[in-house]
Amino acid sequence: MANKFHIRKGDTVLLLAGNSRGKKGRILEVLRGKDKAIVEGINMVTKHLKPSAAHPNGGIEKREAPVHISNLKVINPSTGEPTRIGRKPNSEGKLERYSKKTGEFIKNA
């Protein structure tokens, strides 16, 4: 059974560890099998491209590498501060994410 993550695509997160510690970015993709996420503008690596039909000259490009989700903390959209995430039922009984700092529900991106 797959683990539930505290982050989702579109969330703004704070990086807690690594060379880019303290930077904020938006989640572009969550890699569920590897427990990692790709964050916009964070953990940039240089990728060498071999010449192909799409890139006739090849080249070197910068792109985001995955970051382990344990090193990410969700930014509460209403306050702009990092917070831990919990899950509790809303008024209809459906589980929703909420900020443990303020207690308010976090809308899905």
Backbone torsions as a table, in degrees:
resi	resn	phi	psi	omega
1	MET	NA	135.7	-176.9
2	ALA	-74.6	145.6	177.0
3	ASN	-73.2	150.1	172.2
4	LYS	-89.2	136.0	-178.7
5	PHE	-105.0	154.4	178.4
6	HIS	-84.0	-6.0	-179.9
7	ILE	-116.6	155.5	176.8
8	ARG	-137.9	160.6	176.1
9	LYS	-57.9	132.7	179.9
10	GLY	97.5	-16.4	177.8
11	ASP	-67.6	148.9	170.2
12	THR	-94.0	130.5	-175.0
13	VAL	-129.2	160.7	175.6
14	LEU	-110.6	133.8	178.6
15	LEU	-85.6	126.1	-175.1
16	LEU	-94.6	-20.9	-175.1
17	ALA	-145.9	157.5	176.9
18	GLY	105.5	-175.5	-177.0
19	ASN	-64.4	-29.9	-178.1
20	SER	-98.2	23.2	-176.7
21	ARG	-53.3	133.7	178.3
22	GLY	94.3	-10.0	179.2
23	LYS	-81.7	152.6	177.3
24	LYS	-111.4	149.0	178.1
25	GLY	-162.2	170.3	-179.2
26	ARG	-101.6	139.5	179.3
27	ILE	-72.1	123.1	177.4
28	LEU	-92.2	-34.8	-176.1
29	GLU	-159.6	143.9	175.3
30	VAL	-111.8	124.4	179.4
31	LEU	-97.2	94.3	-171.2
32	ARG	-64.4	-40.0	-176.9
33	GLY	-67.6	-25.5	-177.2
34	LYS	-105.9	-1.1	-176.2
35	ASP	56.9	40.5	-178.9
36	LYS	-130.6	165.6	177.5
37	ALA	-140.6	151.6	175.0
38	ILE	-102.7	123.0	-175.7
39	VAL	-112.7	133.9	-176.4
40	GLU	-60.8	121.0	174.9
41	GLY	78.4	7.0	-177.8
42	ILE	-119.4	143.2	179.6
43	ASN	60.9	52.2	-178.5
44	MET	-74.2	134.1	177.3
45	VAL	-126.1	159.1	177.9
46	THR	-94.4	127.5	-178.8
47	LYS	-116.7	125.6	177.5
48	HIS	-91.6	126.8	-177.4
49	LEU	-105.3	130.0	177.0
50	LYS	-76.8	145.4	177.2
51	PRO	-58.3	136.2	179.2
52	SER	-148.8	-176.3	178.8
53	ALA	-63.8	-38.5	-179.5
54	ALA	-73.1	-37.4	179.4
55	HIS	-124.3	84.2	-173.5
56	PRO	-61.2	-29.4	-179.2
57	ASN	-96.2	-3.6	-174.1
58	GLY	70.4	-145.4	175.2
59	GLY	135.3	-175.8	179.9
60	ILE	-125.2	130.3	178.5
61	GLU	-134.2	154.5	176.0
62	LYS	-97.5	135.6	176.4
63	ARG	-147.6	163.9	-177.9
64	GLU	-78.6	137.6	173.6
65	ALA	-102.7	156.3	-179.1
66	PRO	-65.6	150.3	177.1
67	VAL	-123.1	139.2	178.7
68	HIS	-66.2	139.6	-173.6
69	ILE	-67.7	-18.9	177.8
70	SER	-68.8	-16.6	179.9
71	ASN	-95.5	10.9	-178.2
72	LEU	-120.0	141.1	176.4
73	LYS	-128.8	132.1	-176.5
74	VAL	-70.6	138.7	174.5
75	ILE	-92.4	125.8	178.5
76	ASN	-68.2	120.4	-176.2
77	PRO	-61.5	-31.2	-176.6
78	SER	-79.5	-36.2	-177.7
79	THR	-102.3	-23.3	-179.0
80	GLY	80.3	11.1	179.9
81	GLU	-108.4	150.9	176.9
82	PRO	-68.1	145.2	-178.2
83	THR	-147.9	157.3	170.7
84	ARG	-82.3	158.3	-175.0
85	ILE	-117.8	138.0	173.1
86	GLY	-127.5	176.8	176.5
87	ARG	-129.5	133.5	174.3
88	LYS	-149.8	157.7	-177.6
89	PRO	-70.5	141.8	175.7
90	ASN	-87.9	-166.7	-176.0
91	SER	-64.9	-26.7	177.8
92	GLU	-87.7	-4.0	179.6
93	GLY	91.8	2.9	179.5
94	LYS	-89.0	138.0	-179.8
95	LEU	-68.7	132.3	177.4
96	GLU	-134.0	154.0	177.7
97	ARG	-77.2	143.9	177.0
98	TYR	-139.6	157.2	178.5
99	SER	-81.5	126.5	179.2
100	LYS	-75.1	-17.8	180.0
101	LYS	-78.0	-46.3	-176.2
102	THR	-105.1	-21.3	-179.4
103	GLY	85.8	-2.6	-178.0
104	GLU	-89.4	153.6	-179.8
105	PHE	-71.0	146.6	177.4
106	ILE	-104.7	121.7	-179.9
107	LYS	-69.8	144.6	178.5
108	ASN	-76.2	139.1	-177.8
109	ALA	-74.1	NA	NA
